[in-house]
């Protein structure tokens, strides 16, 4: 479920705001595990069609733009996103071992909060557009294999995982040609992503 609205405050200011409500339910039939310190402490049997667990997440978003003049503007935005399907990669194996897994009672939804600030400029009678935008994003419930994980272990995958936090930030440049026989764009991004998961790489 979601709603969004755009409000033209005046000739220079526009606001766009809204929110999403997402729900993710884990359904039986299946066995689910309680895991502590890398070991299964309990097994829960769920009958077919029964809901084992549901995650609800509210995802607000807000964007504001301010028109500096007829050809340039600045924009600022905030958005929260939730992801219930997770890609787990193991870079130490000689063969591809990427796995997609859904949220479980142990693997919680990944949540990110991002703020961004951008400057937008039209050039040469709107034939070109130049944009520079910077962003900062925090991430929760990040997932990685524990050091020395046995990815062939037939037991619960969650016994081989650890969880932590992350952040990403950077700046993006874009120059776009919008008119004429030849159009296109050139862009450059400088960014950095960091994760902190207790038990990995000290």
C-alpha positions in Angstrom: 0.0 0.0 0.0 1.3 3.5 -0.7 0.2 7.1 -1.2 2.0 10.1 -2.6 1.2 13.7 -3.2 2.9 16.7 -4.8 2.3 20.2 -3.4 3.3 23.3 -5.3 4.0 25.6 -2.4 4.7 28.6 -4.7 6.4 29.4 -8.0 9.8 28.3 -6.6 9.1 25.4 -4.2 7.7 22.0 -4.9 7.2 19.2 -2.3 6.6 15.6 -3.0 5.8 13.4 0.0 4.4 10.0 0.7 4.8 6.6 2.3 4.7 2.9 1.5 3.5 0.1 3.8 5.1 -3.2 2.9 4.3 -6.6 4.4 6.2 -9.8 4.0 4.8 -13.1 5.3 6.7 -16.4 5.8 4.4 -19.3 4.9 4.5 -23.0 5.7 4.9 -25.8 4.9 8.4 -26.0 6.2 10.9 -26.2 9.1 12.3 -23.0 10.6 15.1 -22.7 13.1 16.1 -20.6 16.1 19.8 -20.0 15.8 22.2 -18.7 18.5 26.0 -18.3 18.1 26.0 -20.3 14.9 24.1 -23.3 16.3 20.4 -24.4 15.9 18.7 -24.2 19.3 15.2 -25.2 18.2 13.3 -26.4 15.2 9.8 -25.1 14.5 7.5 -27.1 12.2 5.0 -25.0 10.3 2.0 -26.6 8.5 1.1 -25.8 4.9 -0.6 -22.5 4.4 0.1 -21.3 7.9 1.8 -17.9 8.4 4.9 -18.3 10.5 6.0 -14.7 10.7 5.1 -11.3 9.1 7.3 -8.3 8.8 5.6 -4.9 8.4 7.7 -1.9 7.4 6.8 1.8 6.9 8.8 3.4 4.1 8.4 7.3 4.2 9.8 9.5 1.5 10.1 13.3 1.0 11.5 15.4 -1.8 11.7 19.2 -2.1 12.9 21.3 -5.0 13.7 25.0 -5.1 13.9 26.9 -8.4 16.9 29.2 -8.3 16.0 30.7 -11.7 14.5 29.7 -15.0 17.4 27.2 -15.8 18.6 25.9 -12.4 17.3 24.3 -9.3 18.4 22.4 -6.2 16.7 19.3 -4.8 16.9 17.5 -1.5 15.3 14.2 -0.7 14.9 11.5 2.0 13.7 7.9 1.4 13.6 4.7 3.3 13.6 1.3 1.5 13.1 -2.2 2.7 14.3 -5.4 1.0 13.1 -8.9 1.9 15.1 -10.8 -0.7 18.8 -11.0 0.0 21.9 -11.7 -2.1 24.6 -13.5 -0.1 28.0 -13.7 -1.9 31.1 -15.7 -1.0 34.2 -14.2 -2.6 36.6 -16.9 -1.2 35.3 -19.8 -3.2 36.6 -20.8 -6.6 33.1 -21.4 -7.9 30.1 -19.2 -8.1 28.2 -19.4 -4.8 25.9 -16.4 -4.8 22.6 -17.2 -3.2 19.3 -15.4 -3.1 17.4 -16.0 0.2 14.2 -14.6 1.6 13.8 -13.1 5.0 13.3 -15.7 7.8 12.8 -15.5 11.6 16.6 -15.1 11.7 17.3 -13.1 8.5 15.5 -9.8 9.0 14.6 -7.3 6.2 17.4 -5.0 5.1 16.5 -1.4 5.7 18.2 1.7 4.3 17.7 5.4 4.9 19.1 7.8 2.3 19.4 11.5 2.0 20.5 13.3 -1.1 21.2 16.8 -2.3 21.5 17.8 -5.9 22.0 20.8 -8.2 20.4 20.8 -11.7 21.3 23.2 -14.5 19.9 23.5 -18.1 22.5 24.9 -20.6 22.4 26.3 -24.1 18.6 26.9 -24.3 17.8 23.5 -22.8 19.9 21.5 -25.2 22.2 20.3 -22.4 21.6 19.4 -18.8 24.2 19.3 -16.0 23.6 17.6 -12.7 25.7 17.0 -9.6 24.2 15.1 -6.7 25.6 13.8 -3.4 24.1 11.2 -1.2 24.5 9.4 2.2 22.9 6.1 3.0 22.8 4.0 6.2 21.9 0.3 6.1 20.7 -2.1 8.8 20.5 -5.9 8.9 23.4 -6.4 6.4 24.3 -10.1 5.8 27.5 -11.9 5.2 29.0 -15.4 5.6 31.0 -15.8 8.8 34.7 -16.3 8.5 35.4 -19.9 7.5 31.8 -20.6 6.7 31.0 -24.0 5.3 28.7 -23.1 2.4 28.1 -26.8 1.7 26.7 -27.4 5.2 23.4 -29.2 4.8 22.1 -27.6 8.1 20.3 -24.3 8.4 21.9 -21.6 6.2 21.5 -19.1 9.1 24.2 -21.0 11.1 26.8 -19.7 8.6 25.7 -16.0 8.6 26.4 -12.9 10.6 24.6 -9.6 10.6 25.6 -6.0 10.9 25.3 -2.4 9.6 26.6 -0.4 6.7 26.8 3.0 5.1 27.3 4.3 1.5 28.1 7.8 0.3 29.3 9.5 -2.8 28.8 12.1 -5.5 27.5 11.7 -9.0 28.0 14.0 -12.1 25.9 13.9 -15.2 26.1 15.8 -18.5 23.3 15.1 -20.9 22.8 16.3 -24.5 19.0 16.4 -25.1 18.6 17.9 -28.6 20.0 17.5 -32.1 20.8 14.5 -34.3 23.2 13.1 -31.7 22.1 12.8 -28.1 23.4 10.9 -25.1 25.1 11.5 -21.8 28.3 11.1 -19.9 28.3 10.4 -16.1 30.8 9.8 -13.4 30.3 8.5 -9.9 32.7 8.5 -6.9 31.3 6.4 -4.1 32.3 4.3 -1.1 30.4 1.5 0.8 31.4 0.2 4.2 30.0 -2.6 6.3 30.6 -3.4 9.9 29.8 -6.9 11.0 31.1 -8.2 14.3 33.1 -11.4 13.8 34.3 -10.6 10.3 37.8 -9.3 9.7 38.1 -8.4 13.3 
